[in-house]
Amino acid sequence: MPGTNGRPPKHGGPFALSDPTTWPTPHLTTTTQTTRYGIATATCWDRLHPRPTHRAAWLDHQGDLPILEGTLIRLQVERLPGSAEPRPVWLWSSCTGLTTNQADLLWQAFLRRFDPDSRGVVYATRQPGVLGLRLATAQLISGYVG
């Protein structure tokens, strides 16, 4: 084709977290009412990938660096415990093609890390001889999310 020399680009346009004008149309957006954080909105972009460089883990890699696709999730909550002003949190998942339920599970699991009332933590602190954390059933887990 005239005017198209060379191979097609491997990467799309830049995606700057701080510049919404660079964001393409999201793959999906979910909104969830939570008791602790108010309304939580997760916006997901599917099949984005960072541009790795020959640094750190890739220092000794021979040849072209791989393209690592995943899903980028921007989580914005209405409020935080205390008086802190909520800012968006950016999460990365190596999974692609997420459903609404999978996207919600990812950000809820992330926020759960900060919940001092996590039933797993309470269980572990009440059982001094416990070496690992085990949750009995899926119903137990789903009963404490959100």
Number of C-alpha atoms within 10 A of each C-alpha: 4 4 5 7 7 6 6 7 7 7 11 8 9 11 15 10 12 8 8 9 9 12 14 11 10 12 17 16 16 14 15 14 13 14 8 14 17 14 15 21 20 25 19 25 21 20 15 19 18 12 12 13 11 12 9 8 9 12 9 9 11 8 6 8 12 11 13 12 15 19 21 24 26 18 21 18 21 16 16 13 9 6 7 8 10 13 12 14 12 15 15 16 14 13 14 14 15 18 11 15 9 12 22 22 14 17 20 16 12 12 12 15 11 9 11 10 11 13 14 15 14 11 14 15 11 10 10 8 8 11 8 7 10 10 11 8 8 8 9 11 12 10 8 11 13 18
